[in-house]
Amino acid sequence: MNALMPVLASLNGLAAGVFLLSAFGLLATRQMQGCVRFFRLQSLALVASIALIAVGLRVPDLLAVALLDLAIKPLLIPWLLRRYVREELFRRREIDQVLNIPSSLLIALALTIIAYFVAVILPPAAGLMGAINVPIGLAGLLLGAFTLAVRREAVPQLIGIFAIENGSLFAGIAIAPRLPLVAEMVFPFDMLIIALVIGILTRITQERVGTTEVGALRSLREGGAE
Amino acid sequence: MARSIGFNLLQVLFVVALAPLVSGVLARLKEVVQSRRGPSIFQPYRDLRKFFSKDEIVSEQASWIFRVTPYVVFVAPIFVTTLIPVLTSYPLFFAFMGDMLGGGFVLALGGFFATLAAVDTANPYGPMGASRTRMVGFLAEPVFMIVFFTVSFIAGSTIPYIVQEHWITLSEFFAPSHVLLVIAFVMLILAEAGRIPVDNPTGHFELAMIDESKSLEYSGTGMALMKWGGYMKLLVLMCILLNVLVSPWGLAQRQSVGDVLLAVPLVLFKIGLFVLVLVVIESSLSKLRLFRVSEFLGAAFVTSVVAMITGLLRF
């Protein structure tokens, strides 16, 4: 096949490494801004991997998916969050976490190793190019779910949901690179709607209750009162 | 054989003679970035000359450890230099005396003696800095181990001369495990050499010191040797990073004196590039609070484990 194939596979592996690292970053960073930044980095790694697989396996459809993801995930979603979530939330430097950072990192490492052992017994997908995508995507999915569980604030939790989606897409393109374009286009638009809905919800919660810490929202309030 | 020993001596000479220069360039560039003029790049040499010509004062409380330590700290990086490729890409006389773990042990011996010497005198700041250094040290240890595991998984050896051969092809160079390994090792260098996100090398505030406070009690010749040893340790770590872990580019390939001499400017150029990277890192980050150091090294640990996992994944 292509003479560049090993180099492409290495670069794809590098994108996978960056993807996994930024999943850890999402989990461990203390700042709201940092969270969004790591999400951007993760999405860029995802786009890079999609584009590399598109070139390596010669699937032009995937290039369109990569462009769409590039427009929506690293650019449009942070902009939407910026617009709909109140400014003071973004200036928070210390986000609450259920566990402290070193122990959540260790649990995340254990999750990654579990993902590795689960994925190794699966048959290799998409040949050499995508061999790395399934375990790393699975790890990204698990880490996103763990972020969702460990964070207490609405916006990092939202980003955890996106990380789950990123992880499943990362694994998915390697398992089924030749999916019809229409099916692939559903996911980014789905995310856009989630971002919009949860962003507005967060803004309203912030206005009514004064906090978006999910852990603090325990008691009922009489509805509607301004 | 005689030639091989000669080249080995040349490598040692390279490290001993140019280590202060590298530190001087680093300090100068940092000042330039902050739009100040800064000291001359030869300032470390002047410092050393000044310290060598001064009297040495040793506390009456101090034992033999305090007197021996400067020599151990000075000699340890020189020993490591004989084990690693500094100028040549083929193994030299002492190359198989020890692998990277061995080099790590020898460097750690210097650090161990420096810690003991800091505790040895009755100065209250010494033990404080020493215990902090140990804290950073034991947090850095697992990262070192995982990095070496990864290297031995991928390259099949931990002898530096064999490891460096492995990264020559483009696909190996861009392999995820290789790039992440290098990132983790850069974070380790920052922690081990006391650079900025972990420790401030130019700070003179005793309560905030980590690395510096160990040499507070030294004066004269002892101080000069401690400082020189510190410069050489930084250069040796840079050589391990750039020549062994990044790529053997620029090293002499053939057994001729001309090639080895030509390697000197090329290696210096590489080191210069890395110094630029260090300047960017040190100028754009602030020093971490002491208890955040564990998070910084935790990040390094995660990076190295990710390197290992992605390395294992390439069936």
Contacts between the chains, C-beta under 8 A, distances in Angstrom:
chain1	res1	chain2	res2	distance
A	6	B	169	8.0
A	6	B	170	8.0
A	6	B	171	3.7
A	7	B	170	5.2
A	7	B	171	4.8
A	7	B	174	6.4
A	9	B	171	7.0
A	10	B	170	7.6
A	10	B	171	4.5
A	10	B	172	7.3
A	10	B	173	7.7
A	10	B	174	4.0
A	10	B	175	4.8
A	10	B	176	7.3
A	11	B	174	5.4
A	13	B	174	7.8
A	13	B	175	6.1
A	13	B	176	3.9
A	13	B	177	7.8
A	13	B	310	6.0
A	13	B	313	7.9
A	13	B	314	7.2
A	14	B	174	5.6
A	14	B	175	7.5
A	14	B	176	4.7
A	14	B	179	5.6
A	16	B	176	6.0
A	16	B	310	6.4
A	17	B	176	3.6
A	17	B	177	7.6
A	17	B	179	6.6
A	17	B	180	5.0
A	17	B	306	6.0
A	17	B	307	7.3
A	17	B	310	5.2
A	20	B	306	5.2
A	20	B	309	7.9
A	20	B	310	7.5
A	21	B	180	7.2
A	21	B	302	7.4
A	21	B	303	6.3
A	21	B	306	5.9
A	24	B	299	7.6
A	24	B	302	5.0
A	24	B	306	7.5
A	28	B	295	7.1
A	28	B	298	7.5
A	28	B	299	7.0
A	28	B	302	8.0
A	101	B	295	5.3
A	101	B	298	6.9
A	102	B	294	5.8
A	102	B	295	6.7
A	102	B	298	5.0
A	105	B	298	5.1
A	105	B	299	7.8
A	105	B	301	7.7
A	105	B	302	5.7
A	108	B	302	7.6
A	109	B	302	6.4
A	109	B	305	5.7
A	112	B	305	7.5
A	112	B	306	7.4
A	112	B	309	6.4
A	113	B	309	7.2
A	116	B	309	5.6
A	116	B	312	7.5
A	116	B	313	7.1
A	124	B	315	6.8
A	131	B	313	6.9
A	131	B	314	7.2
A	131	B	315	6.3
A	132	B	176	7.4
A	132	B	310	6.6
A	132	B	313	5.2
A	132	B	314	7.2
A	135	B	309	7.8
A	135	B	313	6.0
A	136	B	310	7.4
A	136	B	313	7.8
